[in-house]
Structures are given as structure tokens and as C-alpha cells.
């Protein structure tokens, strides 16, 4: 058994680091691709929340996310865009709530 309290998050962090390491995309371009992939697979809000901090640190804005939605709309269709918009908004809400909880704990 792993010696960590968060083996799933640790695994995801390792996978993300490997993705960055093995790609010729800039970190910002890679995050844009990840947002597009989240839309394409109809990812839940928690998946967006998991990526929001990294995206913000790389300078991605809500306008960038909107541009990604516009870019992939012809490929994924209306239903996925509506779902992604809802999940992205809920994910942002989750990320904000978690950040507020962390601030209160300090």
C-alpha cells in the first residue's frame, strides 16, 4: 500500500508531469489541448476543477476557455458544448470553494 493519503491525486500529478515532459507543446498550449479534451470526453466538473489552478498559473483566462469551446463546437456538437459550459462553471465554483477553505484553514 502506498505511503500517501492521496494516491489517486498523486498518480494524476505524475501523469500530468509526464505529459508535460514528453510533449513539445508549451505548457500553455498543452493546457489548451487538455481543456479541449475535457470538452470532448464530456468531463465532469471535478475534472475541470482539478485543472483550473494549473490553467490559471499558465495564464489561461475564461476568454481562452470560451475560445476553446468555440473552436471545438463544430466537432463535438451543441450538447457537449452546453454540458462543458455547465461543468466548467461548476468546476470553477468547486475550485473557488476549495481555495476559500484552504484560506480559512491557514
KALINRA-V948042 format. One record per pair of residues at least 12 apart in sequence whose ideal C-beta (glycine too) atoms are under 10 Angstrom apart, sorted by sequence separation. I is the first residue (numbers start at 1). GAP is how many residues later the second one is. D is the distance in whole Angstrom. If there is no record, write none. Layout:
<<I | GAP | D> <I | GAP | D>>
//
This chain:
<<38 | 12 | 9> <69 | 12 | 6> <72 | 12 | 8> <34 | 13 | 9> <35 | 13 | 8> <38 | 13 | 7> <52 | 13 | 9> <69 | 13 | 10> <16 | 14 | 9> <19 | 14 | 10> <34 | 14 | 10> <37 | 14 | 10> <16 | 15 | 10> <19 | 15 | 8> <69 | 15 | 6> <35 | 16 | 7> <68 | 16 | 9> <69 | 16 | 7> <34 | 17 | 6> <35 | 17 | 10> <48 | 17 | 9> <16 | 18 | 9> <65 | 19 | 9> <66 | 19 | 9> <69 | 19 | 8> <31 | 20 | 7> <34 | 20 | 9> <35 | 20 | 7> <65 | 20 | 9> <68 | 20 | 10> <34 | 21 | 8> <66 | 22 | 9> <31 | 23 | 6> <32 | 23 | 9> <65 | 23 | 6> <30 | 24 | 10> <31 | 24 | 5> <65 | 24 | 10> <31 | 25 | 10> <35 | 25 | 7> <31 | 26 | 9> <32 | 26 | 9> <34 | 26 | 10> <39 | 26 | 9> <62 | 26 | 9> <27 | 27 | 8> <28 | 27 | 9> <31 | 27 | 5> <38 | 27 | 10> <62 | 27 | 10> <65 | 27 | 9> <27 | 28 | 10> <30 | 28 | 9> <31 | 28 | 9> <32 | 28 | 7> <28 | 29 | 10> <29 | 29 | 9> <31 | 29 | 6> <35 | 29 | 8> <36 | 29 | 10> <39 | 29 | 7> <27 | 30 | 9> <28 | 30 | 5> <35 | 30 | 6> <38 | 30 | 9> <39 | 30 | 7> <62 | 30 | 8> <27 | 31 | 5> <28 | 31 | 6> <37 | 31 | 10> <26 | 32 | 9> <27 | 32 | 10> <28 | 32 | 7> <32 | 32 | 7> <35 | 32 | 10> <36 | 32 | 5> <39 | 32 | 9> <40 | 32 | 7> <31 | 33 | 9> <32 | 33 | 9> <35 | 33 | 5> <36 | 33 | 9> <39 | 33 | 5> <16 | 34 | 9> <20 | 34 | 10> <34 | 34 | 10> <35 | 34 | 9> <39 | 34 | 9> <42 | 34 | 8> <12 | 35 | 10> <16 | 35 | 9> <32 | 35 | 9> <33 | 35 | 9> <36 | 35 | 7> <37 | 35 | 9> <40 | 35 | 7> <41 | 35 | 9> <28 | 36 | 9> <32 | 36 | 6> <35 | 36 | 10> <36 | 36 | 5> <39 | 36 | 9> <40 | 36 | 6> <48 | 36 | 8> <52 | 36 | 9> <56 | 36 | 10> <13 | 37 | 10> <31 | 37 | 10> <35 | 37 | 9> <39 | 37 | 6> <42 | 37 | 9> <51 | 37 | 10> <12 | 38 | 7> <16 | 38 | 8> <42 | 38 | 6> <49 | 38 | 9> <12 | 39 | 10> <32 | 39 | 9> <36 | 39 | 9> <41 | 39 | 9> <44 | 39 | 9> <48 | 39 | 6> <49 | 39 | 9> <52 | 39 | 6> <56 | 39 | 9> <36 | 40 | 9> <40 | 40 | 7> <43 | 40 | 9> <47 | 40 | 8> <48 | 40 | 5> <51 | 40 | 8> <52 | 40 | 6> <55 | 40 | 10> <9 | 41 | 8> <39 | 41 | 6> <42 | 41 | 5> <43 | 41 | 8> <45 | 41 | 8> <46 | 41 | 9> <47 | 41 | 10> <48 | 41 | 9> <49 | 41 | 8> <50 | 41 | 8> <39 | 42 | 7> <42 | 42 | 7> <45 | 42 | 5> <48 | 42 | 8> <49 | 42 | 4> <52 | 42 | 8> <53 | 42 | 7> <41 | 43 | 10> <44 | 43 | 6> <45 | 43 | 8> <48 | 43 | 3> <49 | 43 | 7> <52 | 43 | 4> <39 | 44 | 8> <40 | 44 | 9> <43 | 44 | 6> <45 | 44 | 8> <46 | 44 | 9> <47 | 44 | 7> <48 | 44 | 7> <49 | 44 | 8> <50 | 44 | 9> <51 | 44 | 9> <52 | 44 | 9> <39 | 45 | 4> <42 | 45 | 8> <43 | 45 | 9> <45 | 45 | 4> <46 | 45 | 7> <48 | 45 | 10> <49 | 45 | 4> <50 | 45 | 9> <53 | 45 | 9> <38 | 46 | 7> <39 | 46 | 9> <44 | 46 | 8> <45 | 46 | 4> <48 | 46 | 8> <49 | 46 | 5> <52 | 46 | 10> <53 | 46 | 8> <44 | 47 | 8> <45 | 47 | 9> <48 | 47 | 8> <49 | 47 | 9> <52 | 47 | 9> <36 | 48 | 10> <39 | 48 | 9> <43 | 48 | 9> <45 | 48 | 8> <46 | 48 | 7> <49 | 48 | 9> <35 | 49 | 9> <38 | 49 | 8> <39 | 49 | 8> <45 | 49 | 6> <46 | 49 | 10> <49 | 49 | 7> <38 | 50 | 8> <45 | 50 | 10> <35 | 53 | 8> <38 | 53 | 9>>
//
